Amino acid sequence: MPSVSRRYASGEVRFDRPSGQADPEQRAPVVLMVSGGADSTALLVLAATSTLDIDDGRGLARIARERLHVLHVNHQLRGIDAQEDEEFVRDLANRYGVPCTIQRVDIRALTAAQGGQGNAENTGREARYAAAAELANELSAQFGTPRSAARIVTAHTANDRAETFFMNAIRGTGPAGLSSIPRRRNRIVRPLLDRTHRELCDLLRMRGIVWREDATNDDTRYLRAFVRHEVMPVVEQRNPRVTASLSKTCDILSDEDAYLHAQAARALRDLTHRSGEGVLSLDAARLAASDVVIARRVVRQALLALCPEVRLDARHIEAVLRLVAAGHGSVSLPLAIDARVVYGMLFLRAGQTDASHGLDASWLDVPGELKLGAARKLRARLVSIDATDDAELMARAHGAEWEGRSVLLDALACGVDPTVGGRLWVDGPSEGEVLCPLGMHGQSKLLSDLLHDARIPAADRPSVPVVRKGPRDQVLWVCGVRADERARVTNTSRCLLELTLL
């Protein structure tokens, strides 16, 4: 792993809780991300001497000095220039009496470790935010405030927002991308989005404060530099106020995107039939009947919930929606995600799941638990009941309450001794296996037909746990599907076996 070093500019710092401030939002730590450029230098100056709105409930207000902490991340990409940036930020923080943390990260090594899957710019951004989150958590513990109350403050300006708008438009994006840089995302706030880079430079000049310049900001091989130096000047010739106009547009798009995101999240919850580690199924018919603007977002949210690191394009979403409209078919998506429509359901399956590999056969102790893989486990316990209890009614109510994910069976019929317990065999379905499904009054049925009638896709069937008395004995419960009639609870049952799939 690349080496990471941290040191404090002013030695060991102890933080006392500010007096007279009961609201954690107003006494939690505020981490200022300072690179040494004009914008972040102005951020530090304004935070230490003026007012900012950091979305802690007070609006535009001064920030208590004891809440402030500067973070500078040295990417170790620019040799002596990077070292001088580090010294500059440390001296500036000392000048205003703000504690400063310097963190050095070898971005070249991190990028190389990704095997060509990333670039230095993205890696650096991720490293900065990871360092800020770590520092915010450490300071929250010292302050005795909730982590959620901390603020990570960046120096993004209206210019950054306009540039990001064009960058995302050039790459190709949807409403979220055109919303550009949000004013707040969780703990991260950006109080300078209404100010331009020129305004902040003028502020620093008026106060006689210098800043550092990064030569890579002029290298138009980078997309942001290309937009800044080649695109924005042309656009500003037509509309000198385009930066302010785009900022308002981004606010509108951001609000509308947040609303649609919430609507889609609600729809996703309603459409989800079942979810588990690596698998998600949605009602395809209802999804097809949804407004396309919501359907697109539902599919995107579902795929990201299944695999957060997946990179999705519009063509991937449209491919899934074509399956939904057709009512059948399958398609492969990035990171080996499989999407297919069968039995009126849209099944989304992550590439690395245990479904296609079946289950490792094993004994389940009673009472006890058995790990099944894919974050699932099977639990067994014994339940004694009184002679006055209606055992059959209890078993039916239990099955309805757990929606088939847990059953009550007769312990003796399952071969389990009520006094000392026992053990059961758990394996996947076997070819040609037969059982007597509960409710069919002793009639037999192929296990494969039972799984087909339950609308379990063929790819998922090997991972369905089947509980048996022993390796070659009768089936007791096809987990989550049906119990065997021969193990059912009767009014003479006095010790029940509870099996639960978690």
ChimeraX attribute file (.defattr): number of C-alpha atoms within 10 A of each C-alpha:
attribute: neighborCount
match mode: 1-to-1
recipient: residues
	/A:1	7
	/A:2	11
	/A:3	9
	/A:4	10
	/A:5	9
	/A:6	12
	/A:7	12
	/A:8	15
	/A:9	19
	/A:10	15
	/A:11	10
	/A:12	9
	/A:13	10
	/A:14	9
	/A:15	13
	/A:16	11
	/A:17	15
	/A:18	15
	/A:19	7
	/A:20	7
	/A:21	11
	/A:22	9
	/A:23	12
	/A:24	17
	/A:25	18
	/A:26	20
	/A:27	24
	/A:28	30
	/A:29	33
	/A:30	28
	/A:31	25
	/A:32	24
	/A:33	24
	/A:34	27
	/A:35	25
	/A:36	25
	/A:37	19
	/A:38	22
	/A:39	25
	/A:40	24
	/A:41	27
	/A:42	25
	/A:43	24
	/A:44	26
	/A:45	20
	/A:46	18
	/A:47	23
	/A:48	19
	/A:49	12
	/A:50	13
	/A:51	15
	/A:52	19
	/A:53	17
	/A:54	25
	/A:55	19
	/A:56	19
	/A:57	11
	/A:58	13
	/A:59	11
	/A:60	14
	/A:61	15
	/A:62	16
	/A:63	23
	/A:64	15
	/A:65	17
	/A:66	19
	/A:67	22
	/A:68	20
	/A:69	22
	/A:70	27
	/A:71	26
	/A:72	24
	/A:73	24
	/A:74	22
	/A:75	21
	/A:76	15
	/A:77	15
	/A:78	14
	/A:79	9
	/A:80	10
	/A:81	15
	/A:82	18
	/A:83	14
	/A:84	14
	/A:85	23
	/A:86	21
	/A:87	16
	/A:88	19
	/A:89	27
	/A:90	24
	/A:91	15
	/A:92	21
	/A:93	24
	/A:94	15
	/A:95	10
	/A:96	14
	/A:97	15
	/A:98	21
	/A:99	22
	/A:100	26
	/A:101	24
	/A:102	20
	/A:103	20
	/A:104	20
	/A:105	22
	/A:106	17
	/A:107	22
	/A:108	16
	/A:109	13
	/A:110	19
	/A:111	18
	/A:112	13
	/A:113	13
	/A:114	11
	/A:115	8
	/A:116	8
	/A:117	8
	/A:118	13
	/A:119	14
	/A:120	16
	/A:121	12
	/A:122	12
	/A:123	16
	/A:124	21
	/A:125	14
	/A:126	12
	/A:127	20
	/A:128	21
	/A:129	16
	/A:130	12
	/A:131	21
	/A:132	25
	/A:133	19
	/A:134	12
	/A:135	20
	/A:136	25
	/A:137	18
	/A:138	13
	/A:139	21
	/A:140	21
	/A:141	14
	/A:142	15
	/A:143	22
	/A:144	15
	/A:145	20
	/A:146	14
	/A:147	19
	/A:148	14
	/A:149	19
	/A:150	27
	/A:151	28
	/A:152	25
	/A:153	26
	/A:154	23
	/A:155	24
	/A:156	23
	/A:157	25
	/A:158	21
	/A:159	22
	/A:160	19
	/A:161	25
	/A:162	26
	/A:163	24
	/A:164	21
	/A:165	22
	/A:166	21
	/A:167	22
	/A:168	17
	/A:169	14
	/A:170	11
	/A:171	9
	/A:172	12
	/A:173	15
	/A:174	12
	/A:175	14
	/A:176	18
	/A:177	20
	/A:178	24
	/A:179	27
	/A:180	25
	/A:181	24
	/A:182	18
	/A:183	20
	/A:184	15
	/A:185	10
	/A:186	10
	/A:187	17
	/A:188	21
	/A:189	21
	/A:190	23
	/A:191	21
	/A:192	24
	/A:193	22
	/A:194	16
	/A:195	18
	/A:196	18
	/A:197	19
	/A:198	13
	/A:199	13
	/A:200	20
	/A:201	18
	/A:202	14
	/A:203	16
	/A:204	19
	/A:205	12
	/A:206	9
	/A:207	9
	/A:208	8
	/A:209	15
	/A:210	15
	/A:211	19
	/A:212	16
	/A:213	14
	/A:214	14
	/A:215	9
	/A:216	11
	/A:217	14
	/A:218	14
	/A:219	13
	/A:220	14
	/A:221	10
	/A:222	12
	/A:223	16
	/A:224	19
	/A:225	17
	/A:226	17
	/A:227	20
	/A:228	20
	/A:229	14
	/A:230	12
	/A:231	15
	/A:232	18
	/A:233	13
	/A:234	12
	/A:235	13
	/A:236	12
	/A:237	10
	/A:238	9
	/A:239	11
	/A:240	13
	/A:241	11
	/A:242	16
	/A:243	23
	/A:244	18
	/A:245	13
	/A:246	21
	/A:247	24
	/A:248	15
	/A:249	16
	/A:250	24
	/A:251	17
	/A:252	12
	/A:253	19
	/A:254	21
	/A:255	14
	/A:256	15
	/A:257	18
	/A:258	14
	/A:259	12
	/A:260	16
	/A:261	17
	/A:262	14
	/A:263	14
	/A:264	22
	/A:265	17
	/A:266	12
	/A:267	18
	/A:268	21
	/A:269	12
	/A:270	13
	/A:271	19
	/A:272	17
	/A:273	15
	/A:274	11
	/A:275	13
	/A:276	13
	/A:277	15
	/A:278	19
	/A:279	22
	/A:280	21
	/A:281	20
	/A:282	24
	/A:283	20
	/A:284	27
	/A:285	17
	/A:286	15
	/A:287	25
	/A:288	17
	/A:289	11
	/A:290	14
	/A:291	9
	/A:292	12
	/A:293	10
	/A:294	19
	/A:295	21
	/A:296	19
	/A:297	20
	/A:298	25
	/A:299	22
	/A:300	19
	/A:301	17
	/A:302	21
	/A:303	24
	/A:304	14
	/A:305	14
	/A:306	20
	/A:307	18
	/A:308	10
	/A:309	11
	/A:310	15
	/A:311	12
	/A:312	13
	/A:313	13
	/A:314	12
	/A:315	10
	/A:316	16
	/A:317	18
	/A:318	14
	/A:319	15
	/A:320	24
	/A:321	20
	/A:322	15
	/A:323	20
	/A:324	26
	/A:325	14
	/A:326	12
	/A:327	18
	/A:328	16
	/A:329	14
	/A:330	18
	/A:331	16
	/A:332	16
	/A:333	22
	/A:334	15
	/A:335	13
	/A:336	13
	/A:337	19
	/A:338	17
	/A:339	22
	/A:340	21
	/A:341	25
	/A:342	18
	/A:343	16
	/A:344	15
	/A:345	25
	/A:346	29
	/A:347	23
	/A:348	26
	/A:349	26
	/A:350	21
	/A:351	18
	/A:352	12
	/A:353	16
	/A:354	18
	/A:355	22
	/A:356	14
	/A:357	12
	/A:358	20
	/A:359	19
	/A:360	14
	/A:361	14
	/A:362	14
	/A:363	18
	/A:364	20
	/A:365	16
	/A:366	22
	/A:367	17
	/A:368	15
	/A:369	18
	/A:370	16
	/A:371	14
	/A:372	22
	/A:373	15
	/A:374	15
	/A:375	10
	/A:376	12
	/A:377	14
	/A:378	19
	/A:379	18
	/A:380	21
	/A:381	17
	/A:382	22
	/A:383	15
	/A:384	12
	/A:385	14
	/A:386	10
	/A:387	11
	/A:388	7
	/A:389	12
	/A:390	15
	/A:391	23
	/A:392	17
	/A:393	12
	/A:394	13
	/A:395	21
	/A:396	13
	/A:397	14
	/A:398	17
	/A:399	15
	/A:400	12
	/A:401	12
	/A:402	13
	/A:403	12
	/A:404	17
	/A:405	18
	/A:406	26
	/A:407	28
	/A:408	26
	/A:409	29
	/A:410	25
	/A:411	26
	/A:412	16
	/A:413	17
	/A:414	24
	/A:415	16
	/A:416	21
	/A:417	15
	/A:418	18
	/A:419	8
	/A:420	8
	/A:421	16
	/A:422	18
	/A:423	19
	/A:424	20
	/A:425	19
	/A:426	26
	/A:427	22
	/A:428	18
	/A:429	22
	/A:430	12
	/A:431	9
	/A:432	10
	/A:433	13
	/A:434	17
	/A:435	22
	/A:436	22
	/A:437	26
	/A:438	18
	/A:439	12
	/A:440	11
	/A:441	10
	/A:442	13
	/A:443	11
	/A:444	14
	/A:445	15
	/A:446	16
	/A:447	21
	/A:448	18
	/A:449	13
	/A:450	17
	/A:451	19
	/A:452	14
	/A:453	11
	/A:454	13
	/A:455	14
	/A:456	18
	/A:457	16
	/A:458	14
	/A:459	12
	/A:460	17
	/A:461	18
	/A:462	19
	/A:463	22
	/A:464	20
	/A:465	24
	/A:466	24
	/A:467	26
	/A:468	23
	/A:469	20
	/A:470	17
	/A:471	15
	/A:472	8
	/A:473	11
	/A:474	18
	/A:475	27
	/A:476	27
	/A:477	26
	/A:478	25
	/A:479	20
	/A:480	19
	/A:481	19
	/A:482	22
	/A:483	25
	/A:484	21
	/A:485	21
	/A:486	19
	/A:487	23
	/A:488	22
	/A:489	26
	/A:490	15
	/A:491	12
	/A:492	11
	/A:493	21
	/A:494	18
	/A:495	22
	/A:496	26
	/A:497	25
	/A:498	20
	/A:499	23
	/A:500	19
	/A:501	19
	/A:502	14
